[in-house]
Amino acid sequence: MPHRDLLVTDHESQRLEDLYSLDILDTPPEERFDRITRLARSVFNTPVALVSLLDSDRQWFKSNLGLDASETPRCVAICDHAIRETSHLVITDLARDERFAYNPLVTEDPHLRFYAGAVLRSSNGRPVGTLCVIDYVPRELNNQQLAVLLDMAAMAERELNEGHRLKIWRNSLFEQALYKPDGLPGEKLFTDRSQKTLENVSSAAVIVVGINEYGLSILELPGDQQALLDRELARRVASLIKSAAHVGTLGNGRYAALMVLDDKESLKTASHQRARYFGARALQKEFSEPLQLDGRRVYPTVGVSIFPDNAQTVDQLLIKAELARPRQMTSPTRAIGFYDSDKEAQLQRSMLIETRLREAIAENRLRMNYQPQFDLATGRISGLEALVRWHDADLGEVSPADFIPIAERTDIIRDLTDWVLAAVCHQHARWREQGIADGFTVAVNLSADDLLRPNFFQWLQALLDHTGTPANALVLEITESSLIDNVELAAEHIREAKGLGLSVHIDDFGTGYSSLSQLHRLPLDALKVDRSFVNEIGKHTTGEMVTTAIISLAKSLRLSVIAEGIETEAQLEALRKLGCDSVQGFLLSRPLEISAVDSLLGQKPVGFTE
């Protein structure tokens, strides 16, 4: 039968144009969408949750949990009715609604009865699909539940449009001139020209310049700042032209240059191979300082490979220069990296860890440890720090020092944080059932990406509601470095967390670059002294003075102080005299598996003796 009451033809044409521009139809499942439908199905306790997109004659499921189909004809799609609503459509009993009573999805298998769908819109505001939950029995949806569904739909909508926006910017940046009318050569032209040059020289350096957080930066900056970012990148790349034979763009905020080293007299007479890097090291100063854009810093990093030592072709030299490029600029002296064979093995291991970590999160193969924190005044447990652990069948026990940095420089960190928060909230629910959840908080570490990402706290509120976890039982620990890029936005999100009833602590305090004026602007609850300073207590060093200063600063700001890494009785006693509020460390307790934590919390009273 023909589809009834189609959207207005012109509007439908524009709607389909928006849908197709997303380039998402008939693509494989993605964890970024499946994570949302998993949460929706769990929160609403429904057998089915979908991300549905409405094509011209079908509805296709980008994420499908619980329904035995990848698509259905549009003429029977309930979501087709939903996209004509302003924000949502809720049908408590499809069999009693005249629009759906004779729908084959209702009268025949799978016999749907309940539907709630929130509209997903393109960046132009046109409806392209829904996030919906479905049940086989009639049910109600209250206003609070509807609000949660709309929040989850906002998350799915952002994921839909984010990839499209990034694609537009990538294409635009690739095509436009960066610093002169004819623009920089693309990768193929750069490679062809450079390969011909290598045929006539005895030594050269291939240099790759890039910004690791380019994709995130370009999406978060306003339009005028996006253009400023590109102009500044072009200026820095242009500075290479005086000494480079060729310069080109590789896309995604990455650029390449070929420097001929034959004319460097110091290199010709060098007796040691490392001396041949002299010319490339001259780039260090140019790329050691961050770009200042819209209140945040973005850091260019440089990778260098040498012809003919590292490879014979430009393609291989580019790959090896990219391998050598630091993934994070931890200090100005580490903004540049030189290829060596060990880096290739390290990269292969990193790539394997990245792949396995994604699988471990999706398959729930991580576990939690908790390290107790003790109140120095009473000696009793005041909190637990949640620490994620991972054992892989092939890699063995993988250290957090190995997999956390990999997660932080990829999109994995969001999924990892979500997994940890869900695990902590569900564990707290079990402790409440056992009657041992009173008198302490649980601290969870957040990355800079977590703190600044949109809709994160709406998602967290939904998780707290679903698990029944009191907000005041949860502490969010953020590092100083997460405040540097955008203090105002960080302060806004911290205030949002506080509005939910959460506590917020700064972790590893003293290792970053926070100023007193920044701290005054942040609604914090506590500072956590980094273990590197605690370790200096009793040694009469600068580190010991820093510890004293941090505690004094915290007290002046009326913040609590937690010290980590306590390993000796002398450190414990010194911190008590300095007025530190809480401590944690191997002296008092190592991180514990769940069973050991249960036993510890079951003791009355719980604490340590002096």
N, C-alpha and C positions, 0 to 999 in steps of 0.2 A: 504494500500500500504506500502511496506517496507520503512523504513526511509533512505533517501538519504544522501550520503556524511558524514557518521558517523566519529567521531573522530578516530584516529588511535587506534587499539584495546588495545595495552599495555597502552597507555596514558589514554584511557577511563577507563580501569580497575583501574589505579592509581587514576584517578579523582573521581571515585565512592567510592573508599576506603577512600579518604579524606572527601567526603561528608558524608558518613555513620559514620565516626569517630566523626563528630560534634554532633551526637545524637540529631538532631533537626527536622528531618522529622516527620510529623504527630503529632507534639506537639501543644498544644493550642496557640492561639495568645498571644503575649507579648507586653507590652507597649513600651519596648525599641526599637522594630522594628516599631510598629504602629506610634510612635512619628515621625520617619523619613519619613514614607510614607505620613503622614498627612502634614508634612512640604513640601514634594516634590509636592504633589497635589496642595497645596496652592501657592507655589512659581511659578510653571509652569502653573497654572490655567487649569489643565487637569481633566477630570472626573475620570481617573483611575491612580492609582499608586500601584506598586507591589514590594514585595521582592520575587523573583521567584527562586526556586532551581530545578536543572535538575537531576532527577532520571534516572534510566536506560531506562524506557519506559514512563515516564510522567514528566510534570513540575508541581511542587507543590508550593503553595503560603504560605509562612510563614506569610506575611502581605499582606492583600488584601483590598484595598479601591476602591470600585466602580465597580468591576467585579463580576458578579453573578456566581461564580464557585470557588471551592477550589483547583482544579487541572484541567489540560487538558492533552490529549495524547501528548507525546513528538514530535511525527511526525508532529504536526501542530504548535508547539511552536516556535514563533519568537525568543524567548530568546535562543533557541538552536543554532540559527545562531549567536546570539550576543556573546555567550561564546567562539566562535572560533575567535573572534576579539581580538586585543591586549588590548584595553581598553573599547571600546564602539561601539554601532551600532545605527545609526540614519536613519530612513526611513521617508522622508517627506510625501510620499503618497504610502501606501502599495498596493493600487489597480493598480498603474502604475509601480510597480517593478515586474519583471518577476518571481522572487523567491516566491512572495507572492500573485500574482494577482488571483490565483485559490485556495488560502488557504481558507478553510471553515470559519475561523474566520474573513475573509475579505469579502467573498461572501455571507455569511449567518450571522445570528445573532451571535455576537453583531455588525458586520459590522465595524471592526477596520480600520482606515485609517492612523493614525500617530503613530509612535513608536520611542522611544529613550530609550536605555538601556545601563547601565554601568556595566561592568563585576565585579562580586564579586569573590574573590579568597580565597582559603584556606591558612593556614599559610605556606604551602609548595609551594604556588604560582600557584596552579592549579585552573582552573575556576570551580566554583560549582553553580553559578547562576548569577542573575542580580538584580539591582535596576532599575526599568523601569517606565516610564510615558507613557500613551497611550491616544489617542483622537479618536473621531469618525469623525473628519474632517481633511483634510490635513493641515499641518502647518510647519513652519520653526523653527530651533533652532540655535541661534547665538552662537558665541564662548564663550561669557560671560556666557550664560545660560548653555552651555555644561560644563564649568568649575565648575559651582555650582552643576550640577548633579554629576560630578565626586567626588566632595567634600562630597556630601551626601552619595554616594556609599562607600567612604572610612569610613564614620561613620558606615554604615550598616555592612561593612566587618569586622570592629573592633569588633562589637557586636557578629558577627558569631564566630570569632576565640577566643574571650576573654574567653567565657565559656568553650571552649575546652581546652585551656591552663590551666585554673584553675583546671579543672577536672584531667588533667594529673598530675599536681603538688600535688593535694590532694591524688590521688592514690599512687603516688610515696612516699610521705611523710608518708603515713599510713603504707606502706609495708617495708620501709627501716629501718635499725637500727639507733636509734637516738644517743646513746652514748656508747653502747657496742654491741658485735656481735649479741646477741640474741634479741636486741631491747626491747622496752617497750611493755607490754601487751596491746592488744586492749581493747575496752570498755567492750565487753562481758566477756572476761577473767578477767579483773579487777573487774567487778561487781560480778562475781561468787566467786572469792577469797575473796573479801571484805565482802560479805554477810555471808560467813562461819565464818569469823573473828568476825563479830558483834554478832554471836550466843554465843560467849564465853567472851564477855567484857561487862562492864556496862556503859562505856562512850567512845565516839570517835568523831572525827571531819572529815567530808568529805570536801576536798578542791578542787576547780576547778580553774585552772590557765589558762589565755588566753590572746591573743592579739586581741583587737576588730578590728583593721584595717589589720589583717593578710592577707586576700584575696587580698586587694589592694597592700599591701607591697610586697607580693611574685610575683605579676605580674609586678610591676614596677622596681624591683631590677634586675640587671644583674645576670647571672648564678652563678658567684663566690660569690656574695653577698647573693643570695638565700640560698646557702649552709651554709654560715656564720650565717644567721638568724636561721636556723634549729639547728646548733651546739650550738649557744648561748642559744636558748630555752632549748635544752637538758641539757646544763650545769646547768641552773637554776633549772630545774625540778630535776636533779640528786642531787641537794643540799638537797632535801627533803628526800632522801632515808635513811639518817642516823636516822631520827626520824619517818619515815613513815613505816607502815606495808606493804602497797602496793602502787605502782605507775603505772599509765597507760596513754595511749593516747586516746583522744576522737575525734581527727581529727580536721582539720581547725584551727590549731594553738592553740588547747585547750588540757590541761592535767589534770589528776585527781590524788589525793593522799588520802589515808586513814591514819589518825593518831589516835592511841589508846591513850586515856587520862587517863586510869586507874592508870598508874604508876606516875602520877603527884601529889605529896603529897600536893601541894598547892591547887590542885583542890579538893582532897578528903576532906579537912577540910574547904573548902570555904563555907561561910554562905549565899552568894548571888549567884544566878544562873549565872550572868554575869561574875563572877570570873572564871567560867569554860572555858571561851574563852582565858584564859591567854596563854595556849600553842599555840593556833593558831595565836595569835598576835605576837608571836616570828618570824613569817614569814614576818612581815611588812618591816623590813629593807631590806631583800633580794629582795623584789619586789617594792621598792619605787623609784628606779632609772630607767630611760628609757634605752633601748638598742640603741647604736649609730651605725647605719648601713648606709653606702653609703651617708653620709651627711644628713640623716633624722633620726628622733627619733621615735621609736615604744614603746608603753607603755604596759607592762604586768599588768593585774589586777587580783585580787584574790577574790573568793567568798567562804564563809564558812557556812556549816550547821552542826548542832550538833545532834548526836545520844545519847539518844533517844528523846531529847526534841522536835526536829523539824520533825522527821520522823523515821519509823522503818525499812525501806528497803533502800538499796543502790540506787536503781533506783530513789526513791523519794528524797533521800538526794542529789543526783547529780542534779536533777531538781532544788531543792531549793538553792543549792550552786550557780548554774548558775544564778538563779534569783537575788541572793545577789551580784553577781559580778558586780562592777561598769562598765557601758558601756563606760565611758570616764574617764581617770585619770586626774582630774582637779588640783590635788595637791598630793604630796607624801603621805599625811595623808589620802587620799581618794582612795588609790590604793587597799584597802581591804574592803570588805563588809561582814556583818553577816546577815544571814537570820532572818527576823521576819515576822509575819503574814501580816503586813501592806504592805510589798513589793509585796505580791501576788496580792492584790487589785490594787496596782499601776501598776503592769505589765499588768494585764487584761485591765486596762484603756489605757495604752500605746499601747497595741496590737490593741485595738479598734480604737484609734486615727490613728495608722499607716494604718489600713485597710480603714477607712473612708477618710483619706487624699489622698490615692491613687485614690479612686473613685472620690473625689472632683476635683482633677487635671484633670483626664480623662474626667469628665463630665462638666468641666468649671464652677464649683460652688464656686470658690474663688472670691474675689473682692480686689480692690486696694484702699488704702488710701494714701494721700500724705501730708507730713508735710513741710511747707514752711521754707526755709532758707533765712535770710535777710543779706544784705550787711550793715555792721556797719557804713560805711562812708556815704552812701546815704539813708539808711533806706528802700531801695526797695528790692523786692524779687530777689535773685540771683540764687536760685535753689529750687528744691523739692526733698525730700527723699521719694522713693517709699516704701511703707510698705504693705505687704500682710495681708489680713484679711480673716477669715473663720467662717461662721456660719453653723453649722450642725443641721439637723432637730431633731436629738435625743440628741446630746451632747450640743446643744446650741452654744453660741459664744465661740469658743475655742481660748484661748490666744496664741499668737505667742511664748510666753515663754514655752508653753506646746508642740506645734507641730513642731517648728523649730528644737529643739534638737533631736526629733525623726527622722525628715527628714535627719538631718546631720549624724546620725549614721547608716543610711540605704541608699539604692540607690535612695530613693525618692528625695533627695536633688537636683539631676540633673534635674529631671522632674519639680520640684518646681521652680528652677532657670529659666529653659527654659520657663515655663508658665509666670513667672513674667516679664521676658524680653520681651516676645511677647506682653503681656498686655500693658507694658509701651510704646513700639514702636507703637502699634496701637492707643493708647491714644494720643501719641504725634502727630500722623497723624491727628487725629480729632481736636486737638488744632490748628494745622497749617491751617486746613480748616476754622476754626473759626477766624483765624488771631490773635491768642493770644499766640503763641508759641515762641515769640522772647524774648531775654534778660534773659533767665534762662536755667539751665541745670536740668536734672533729674538723681538722684543718685540711683543705684541699688546695693544691698549687694550681694557679692559673698562669697561662702564658700571656704575653702582650697581645697576641692575636685573639685569645679568648676574651680578654678584658674589653677590647675595642669592637668586637664583632656585633653587628646589629641583631636584635631579637634574642640575644643570649639569655638575658635575665627573664624574659617572658617564658622561654623554654625551661629555665631553672625553676621558675615559680610553678609551672605545670608539673614538673617532676616532684617538687616538694609536696604539692597538693595530692598527687597520685600516691605517694608513699606515706603520706601523713607525717613527714619529717618536720619538726618545728624549725623555723628559719633560724632561731637563736641557737640551735645546736650545731650550725654549720659556720665555719670560718673560711674565708677565701684568702689565700696567701698570694700576693703579687710581688714581683721583683722590682727593684728600683728601675732597672733598665726599661721596664714596660711603661714607665711614666715619662720617659725622656721625649719620645717622639711627639706626643700630643697631650700635654698636661691637662688642658682644659677638657678635652674629650674624656680622658681618664677620670678626672674629677667628677664629670657628669655621670659616668657609668658607676663609679664608686657610690655616689649619692643614690643612684637607682638601687644598687645592692643593699645599701643601708635602709632604704625605704621598704625593702622586703623583710627587714629584720635580721639580715645577715651581718656578721662582723667581718671587718677587712683588716688584714695585717700586711705590713711590708716585710718580705722575706729577704734574707741575706743583706740586711741593711749595712751600709758602709762600703759596699763594693761597687756601687753605681755612682751617679752624679747628681743625686737629688740635692736641691738647695733648701735652706731653711724656709724661704718664701714659698717654695712649692709645697713643703710639708704643711704649712699653715693653711693652704688652700684645699687640702685633702681631708675628708671626714674619716680619718683612720681610727682604729682602736688600739693598735699595738705595733711596735717595731720589733723585729727579730734580728738579733746580733749574729752576724755570720761567724761560722766556726773558725775561720782563719784568724779572726781577732781574739776569740776565746782561747785559742791555742797559744797565744802570746802572753796570757796572764801569768805573772810571776817571773817573766823574763826581762822586765824593765825595758820594753821596746815601744816603738811607736804604736804597734798593734794594741798593746795594753792601754795606752793612753786613749786610743780611739774607742775602745770598749767603755772606758770611764766616761768619755765625752758623749757617746751615744745614749747611755743610761741617763746622764744628766739632761741631755736634750729632750729625751722622751718624757722625763718627769716634768720639765718646764712646759711641755705641750699637753700634759695630763694624759699621756699614753702609757699603756702597760709595756713591759719589756720582757721578751723571751730570749734566752740564750741557748744556742744549739751547739752540739759537739763537745759536751762536757765529758772529759775522760779522766780527770784526777780529782781527788778530794780537795786539793789546794784551789783548783779552779772553782769548785762548788762553793767553798767557804768565801773566796774573794768576791764572787758574784752576790752572795748573800749580804756581805758587808756593803757592797756598792748599791744595794737596793733593787737588784733584779727581782722581777716578780715570779717568773717561771723558767724552768730549765728542761733540757732534754739532752741525751747523749748516752754513749755506751757505758759510762760509769753507772748509770741508773737503770737503763734497759736498752737493749738492741731492738730494732724493728721486729715485731712479732707476727707470726701467722695468726689467723682468726681464732683457732682453738686456744692458743696461748693467751690471747687477749680476753677471750671469754672467761678463762680460769682466773686471770688477773682481776678482771672487773667483778668477778663473783666473790672475791675476798673482801672482808669488812674489818677494819677500814682498808682502803686501797692506798698505798703510798710507800715511801721509803723511810727508813729510820736514820737518824743522824749518827 
